[in-house]
Amino acid sequence: MQSTLRFSKLILTVLLATFVLFGAIAPASAHDKVIIDDYKIVVGWVNEPVIVGERNALLFIVTKNDVPVEDLEATLDIEVSFAGRTFLGDLKPSATAGEYTTELFPTAKGQYEVRISGVLEDTEIDVTASPEEVLSARILQFPESVSEAREIEQQLADMQAQLDRAQMFGNIGTATGILGLLAGIVGLVMGRRKSPEAETE
C-alpha cells in the first residue's frame, strides 16, 4: 500500500515538473491582434524571436468570423515605423489562405509599429499594430558577444567627436601661443625704441 502511494506521488511529481518545465519554456504569443467589426487581423513575425541583422518578414493573418480572407494584397498598404523613419512594404499572400507576409530586414533593436490601411473587402481601415520587439543579436551569441553595427558606429562617432574637441583645444592653444609670442616681440621692439631716449636723458 505504501509503495503504491509512493509510486503515485512520484508520478504526480514527475507530471507536475513536466508541466512546469514545458510551461516555462513554451514561447509566449507575441502577436498583436486588431479587431474591426467581424474582421480580425493578427500581426507578428515569421521568425521569432526577432533578431537584429537577420532577414525576416512580418506576418498578417486576416479572418472574418474565423474564415480566412483572401486577395487583400492589392487593397491594403503596409507602413512600418521606427524612430521617426518609415518603410513601405509589399503585402504578399502566402501558401496558407488568409495569411500574408511583408519581407523586412530589421537593423535596429526595439519596438516597430505597423500601420495597415486601405480597404478590407468593403470596409475602409486605418489601424496600427505592435508586433514582437526586435532583440539584440547578443541574446543568442556564444561564446562571445559581438558589437552591433550601430554600436560600432556610435563608438566611432564618439571617438571622432573627442578628436575634434582635442584638435579644437590644440588650435586654441597654438593660437594663444602665437599671440603671446607676437606680444613678446612687440614688447621687445618697443623696449629697444625707448632705450636710446632713456640713455639721452
LUMKEKE-615080 format. One record per residue (C-alpha): residue number from 0; residue in one letter; x, y, z. Coordinates in nm, 3 decimals, decimal comma, always signed. Last residue first. Layout:
<recs>
REC  num  residuo        X        Y        Z
REC  NUM        a        X        Y        Z
...
</recs>
This chain:
<recs>
REC  num  residuo        X        Y        Z
REC  200        e   +6,813  +11,169   -2,056
REC  199        t   +6,997  +11,053   -2,363
REC  198        e   +7,022  +10,698   -2,224
REC  197        a   +6,642  +10,677   -2,174
REC  196        e   +6,578  +10,804   -2,523
REC  195        p   +6,814  +10,547   -2,664
REC  194        s   +6,625  +10,266   -2,471
REC  193        k   +6,269  +10,355   -2,575
REC  192        r   +6,298  +10,201   -2,918
REC  191        r   +6,451   +9,887   -2,771
REC  190        g   +6,159   +9,844   -2,531
REC  189        m   +5,907   +9,887   -2,812
REC  188        v   +6,080   +9,613   -3,007
REC  187        l   +6,085   +9,379   -2,708
REC  186        g   +5,720   +9,444   -2,628
REC  185        v   +5,621   +9,379   -2,988
REC  184        i   +5,821   +9,055   -2,985
REC  183        g   +5,658   +8,946   -2,659
REC  182        a   +5,310   +9,027   -2,788
REC  181        l   +5,383   +8,830   -3,103
REC  180        l   +5,496   +8,531   -2,894
REC  179        g   +5,183   +8,554   -2,678
REC  178        l   +4,963   +8,571   -2,986
REC  177        i   +5,141   +8,267   -3,129
REC  176        g   +5,096   +8,076   -2,805
REC  175        t   +4,727   +8,163   -2,787
REC  174        a   +4,680   +8,046   -3,147
REC  173        t   +4,855   +7,718   -3,069
REC  172        g   +4,647   +7,665   -2,758
REC  171        i   +4,326   +7,741   -2,946
REC  170        n   +4,432   +7,500   -3,222
REC  169        g   +4,504   +7,230   -2,966
REC  168        f   +4,169   +7,292   -2,799
REC  167        m   +3,999   +7,247   -3,136
REC  166        q   +4,206   +6,939   -3,216
REC  165        a   +4,115   +6,781   -2,883
REC  164        r   +3,748   +6,860   -2,942
REC  163        d   +3,761   +6,708   -3,292
REC  162        l   +3,942   +6,403   -3,160
REC  161        q   +3,676   +6,356   -2,891
REC  160        a   +3,399   +6,392   -3,150
REC  159        q   +3,573   +6,139   -3,373
REC  158        m   +3,596   +5,893   -3,083
REC  157        d   +3,226   +5,940   -3,005
REC  156        a   +3,134   +5,888   -3,373
REC  155        l   +3,348   +5,574   -3,386
REC  154        q   +3,177   +5,439   -3,073
REC  153        q   +2,836   +5,524   -3,219
REC  152        e   +2,920   +5,348   -3,546
REC  151        i   +3,040   +5,043   -3,354
REC  150        e   +2,717   +5,040   -3,152
REC  149        r   +2,509   +5,073   -3,467
REC  148        a   +2,699   +4,787   -3,634
REC  147        e   +2,641   +4,555   -3,341
REC  146        s   +2,918   +4,457   -3,104
REC  145        v   +2,988   +4,085   -3,092
REC  144        s   +2,908   +3,865   -2,794
REC  143        e   +3,140   +3,582   -2,702
REC  142        p   +3,064   +3,211   -2,657
REC  141        f   +2,802   +3,235   -2,796
REC  140        q   +2,563   +3,488   -2,946
REC  139        l   +2,192   +3,423   -2,897
REC  138        i   +2,098   +3,711   -2,665
REC  137        r   +2,369   +3,923   -2,826
REC  136        a   +2,174   +3,954   -3,151
REC  135        s   +1,978   +4,237   -2,990
REC  134        l   +1,602   +4,199   -2,990
REC  133        v   +1,323   +4,325   -3,217
REC  132        e   +1,000   +4,370   -3,019
REC  131        e   +0,707   +4,144   -3,102
REC  130        p   +0,436   +4,301   -3,314
REC  129        s   +0,278   +4,640   -3,244
REC  128        a   -0,031   +4,709   -3,454
REC  127        t   -0,176   +5,025   -3,608
REC  126        v   -0,512   +5,069   -3,781
REC  125        d   -0,652   +5,251   -4,083
REC  124        i   -0,945   +5,061   -4,231
REC  123        e   -1,206   +5,104   -4,504
REC  122        t   -1,451   +4,813   -4,510
REC  121        d   -1,590   +4,657   -4,830
REC  120        e   -1,316   +4,388   -4,868
REC  119        l   -1,059   +4,530   -4,625
REC  118        v   -0,986   +4,859   -4,797
REC  117        g   -0,677   +5,065   -4,725
REC  116        s   -0,455   +5,100   -4,420
REC  115        i   -0,236   +4,881   -4,202
REC  114        r   +0,021   +5,064   -3,989
REC  113        v   +0,294   +4,858   -3,825
REC  112        e   +0,493   +4,995   -3,533
REC  111        y   +0,841   +4,859   -3,457
REC  110        q   +0,960   +4,822   -3,098
REC  109        g   +1,333   +4,800   -3,034
REC  108        k   +1,654   +4,670   -3,185
REC  107        a   +1,785   +4,817   -3,507
REC  106        t   +1,862   +4,662   -3,847
REC  105        p   +1,535   +4,478   -3,910
REC  104        f   +1,535   +4,313   -4,257
REC  103        l   +1,173   +4,308   -4,373
REC  102        e   +0,959   +4,100   -4,605
REC  101        t   +0,588   +4,165   -4,578
REC  100        t   +0,380   +3,850   -4,539
REC   99        y   +0,020   +3,743   -4,589
REC   98        e   -0,203   +3,472   -4,443
REC   97        g   -0,573   +3,440   -4,523
REC   96        a   -0,532   +3,112   -4,709
REC   95        t   -0,198   +2,943   -4,643
REC   94        a   +0,056   +2,940   -4,928
REC   93        s   +0,142   +3,303   -4,854
REC   92        p   -0,008   +3,620   -4,999
REC   91        k   +0,230   +3,917   -5,037
REC   90        l   +0,186   +4,262   -4,885
REC   89        d   +0,463   +4,490   -5,009
REC   88        g   +0,623   +4,717   -4,753
REC   87        l   +0,653   +5,093   -4,717
REC   86        f   +0,920   +5,177   -4,460
REC   85        t   +0,902   +5,473   -4,226
REC   84        r   +1,153   +5,658   -4,009
REC   83        g   +1,075   +5,852   -3,692
REC   82        a   +1,243   +5,603   -3,461
REC   81        f   +1,069   +5,304   -3,622
REC   80        s   +0,765   +5,289   -3,848
REC   79        v   +0,640   +5,014   -4,082
REC   78        e   +0,379   +5,103   -4,343
REC   77        i   +0,167   +4,833   -4,506
REC   76        d   -0,100   +4,915   -4,764
REC   75        l   -0,411   +4,704   -4,821
REC   74        t   -0,617   +4,669   -5,141
REC   73        a   -0,388   +4,484   -5,382
REC   72        e   -0,257   +4,222   -5,136
REC   71        l   -0,605   +4,161   -4,996
REC   70        d   -0,698   +3,865   -5,218
REC   69        e   -0,803   +3,630   -4,936
REC   68        v   -0,993   +3,649   -4,606
REC   67        p   -0,968   +3,335   -4,393
REC   66        v   -1,290   +3,241   -4,204
REC   65        d   -1,280   +3,294   -3,825
REC   64        n   -1,578   +3,534   -3,839
REC   63        k   -1,374   +3,730   -4,093
REC   62        t   -1,007   +3,638   -4,089
REC   61        v   -0,673   +3,805   -4,166
REC   60        i   -0,338   +3,663   -4,057
REC   59        f   -0,052   +3,905   -4,121
REC   58        l   +0,314   +3,803   -4,080
REC   57        l   +0,603   +4,047   -4,092
REC   56        a   +0,913   +3,909   -4,256
REC   55        n   +1,267   +3,823   -4,152
REC   54        r   +1,630   +3,852   -4,257
REC   53        e   +1,856   +3,866   -3,955
REC   52        g   +2,050   +4,178   -3,860
REC   51        v   +1,868   +4,242   -3,533
REC   50        i   +1,691   +3,933   -3,402
REC   49        v   +1,317   +3,863   -3,390
REC   48        p   +1,231   +3,580   -3,154
REC   47        e   +1,053   +3,469   -3,359
REC   46        n   +1,064   +3,404   -3,734
REC   45        v   +0,751   +3,485   -3,938
REC   44        w   +0,683   +3,795   -3,731
REC   43        g   +0,353   +3,914   -3,585
REC   42        v   +0,023   +4,076   -3,676
REC   41        v   -0,319   +3,917   -3,625
REC   40        i   -0,603   +4,089   -3,808
REC   39        k   -0,959   +4,005   -3,703
REC   38        y   -1,265   +4,106   -3,903
REC   37        d   -1,626   +4,100   -3,787
REC   36        d   -1,621   +4,468   -3,685
REC   35        i   -1,251   +4,559   -3,686
REC   34        i   -1,046   +4,368   -3,428
REC   33        v   -0,665   +4,409   -3,416
REC   32        k   -0,436   +4,148   -3,264
REC   31        d   -0,067   +4,168   -3,180
REC   30        h   +0,146   +3,856   -3,198
REC   29        a   +0,394   +3,780   -2,922
REC   28        s   +0,235   +3,455   -2,814
REC   27        a   +0,453   +3,318   -2,539
REC   26        p   +0,703   +3,052   -2,631
REC   25        a   +0,681   +2,738   -2,418
REC   24        i   +0,988   +2,716   -2,198
REC   23        a   +0,824   +2,778   -1,863
REC   22        g   +0,506   +2,587   -1,936
REC   21        f   +0,713   +2,297   -2,062
REC   20        l   +0,909   +2,287   -1,739
REC   19        v   +0,611   +2,347   -1,512
REC   18        f   +0,408   +2,075   -1,680
REC   17        t   +0,699   +1,832   -1,673
REC   16        a   +0,761   +1,905   -1,305
REC   15        l   +0,393   +1,845   -1,227
REC   14        l   +0,390   +1,519   -1,422
REC   13        v   +0,708   +1,399   -1,250
REC   12        t   +0,570   +1,491   -0,906
REC   11        l   +0,240   +1,315   -0,976
REC   10        i   +0,422   +1,003   -1,092
REC    9        l   +0,638   +1,006   -0,779
REC    8        k   +0,336   +1,061   -0,557
REC    7        s   +0,162   +0,764   -0,720
REC    6        f   +0,473   +0,549   -0,672
REC    5        r   +0,490   +0,647   -0,306
REC    4        l   +0,124   +0,555   -0,261
REC    3        t   +0,175   +0,222   -0,432
REC    2        s   +0,480   +0,150   -0,216
REC    1        q   +0,278   +0,240   +0,095
REC    0        m   +0,000   +0,000   +0,000
</recs>
